[in-house]
Amino acid sequence: MRVRLLDIAHARSGDKGDTANVGVIALRPEWYAVLERHVTRDRVAQHFAGVIEGGVDRFELPNLMALNFLLHGALDGGGTLSLKTDAQGKVFSTALLRLVLDVPDVEARALELPEAP
């Protein structure tokens, strides 16, 4: 089943120099496992290919039902140097929530995940 990240999580983002910091938080405790399995470092890097120049780091925060991603080389030098419209990286959270996950039907139904339209 195709599941939009937007329907199972919310996110916040900001800047740390030239690195965008994106936190993704499960909307329900039982949905955190879906984030852990399907929102991988490689998947996020692929999602932002051509937008960021560096690598992606992923950190797991199970006590918060969250993942944190660092997108290196995302801000063209950072807030004080960049001429980008979003030099503080605030829209990276919205962009990541557009990710569509392919979750096995059995798992999606068991967790009552909303199907992507």
Secondary structure, DSSP 4 states (H G I P E B T S, - for coil): -EEEHHHHEEEEEEEETTEEEEEEEESSGGGHHHHHHHS-HHHHHHHTBTTBSS-EEEEEEGGGTEEEEEETT-STT-TTT--STTTT-TTHHHHHHT-EEE--HHHHHHTTPPPP-
